[in-house]
Amino acid sequence: MKTRKVFFTIVMLPFAVLLMAAPISAQTEESDATAILKTMSDYVGSQKTIKLTFDSDIEIITPLLEKIQFSNSGEALLNRPEKLRAHRISGHADVSMFFDGKSVKIYGKHINGYAQFDSPGSVDQLIHSLREGHGAALPGADLLLSNSYEVLTAGVMEAKYIGPAIIDGRECEHLAFRNFDTDWQLWVEAGAFPIPRKLVITSKTINSAPQYTLRIKSWETGVETSPSDFTFTPPADAIKLDHNALIELDELPPGAPEGGSQ
């Protein structure tokens, strides 16, 4: 009986250790992930001016469950707290946005049409306004918010530190988060400059789980800007659109197959 008891203790002890260690490991992963995210948020939020270039991919799912991806490239110039310029170009669209702290102008060069509306306030308020009031999806813009940590962690059910990774030759920290309706991953550059280098958002409420991917290609801070960088005068022959027509300047091309998108 004593021999069996010793055998049981020797065999089962490693399993007991694993069971006790698992929650601690999970807590460590979550702590590491949120700590890195907070460091990134503090760094980005502390920068008065940011100039960046990016590539993005957006997927749709057709009624026949075919997954199709559309790609864009662009640049952005931010001057906190109330100035932003962004430009996105693809095979089907060439769209620019100008915000001077008072109004927003969005110009589609490919259709020679523009929309404008008043939006006094900060860049943070603008991003919220575009998403909630004008139907313009800005999945990657949350990374530029002055309080991105609070916004990004709202609704997070689980956070994980995946490990080190390399993005465009740069050493990064790979983080993963779970929300109710989305999973999202973030790659943050390691070292003294925790720059967000890649973001992937996966929809869990749409069949085949379409994704949105954003890759930051270049990143500069402390750049010189002037008020003219954030103002826009439309061409004389440009067509003025209703601001509710911003959907026409979306990342998806006209005539794209109908279906779920991220």
Secondary structure as GFF3:
##gff-version 3
##sequence-region A 1 262
A	DSSP	alpha_helix	2	46	.	.	.	ID=ss1
A	DSSP	beta_strand	49	61	.	.	.	ID=ss2
A	DSSP	beta_strand	67	79	.	.	.	ID=ss3
A	DSSP	beta_strand	83	89	.	.	.	ID=ss4
A	DSSP	beta_strand	94	99	.	.	.	ID=ss5
A	DSSP	beta_strand	103	108	.	.	.	ID=ss6
A	DSSP	beta_strand	113	118	.	.	.	ID=ss7
A	DSSP	alpha_helix	123	133	.	.	.	ID=ss8
A	DSSP	three_ten_helix	141	144	.	.	.	ID=ss9
A	DSSP	alpha_helix	148	153	.	.	.	ID=ss10
A	DSSP	beta_strand	158	167	.	.	.	ID=ss11
A	DSSP	beta_strand	170	178	.	.	.	ID=ss12
A	DSSP	beta_strand	182	189	.	.	.	ID=ss13
A	DSSP	beta_strand	196	203	.	.	.	ID=ss14
A	DSSP	beta_strand	211	221	.	.	.	ID=ss15
A	DSSP	three_ten_helix	227	230	.	.	.	ID=ss16
A	DSSP	beta_strand	239	240	.	.	.	ID=ss17
A	DSSP	three_ten_helix	243	249	.	.	.	ID=ss18
A	DSSP	beta_strand	260	261	.	.	.	ID=ss19
###
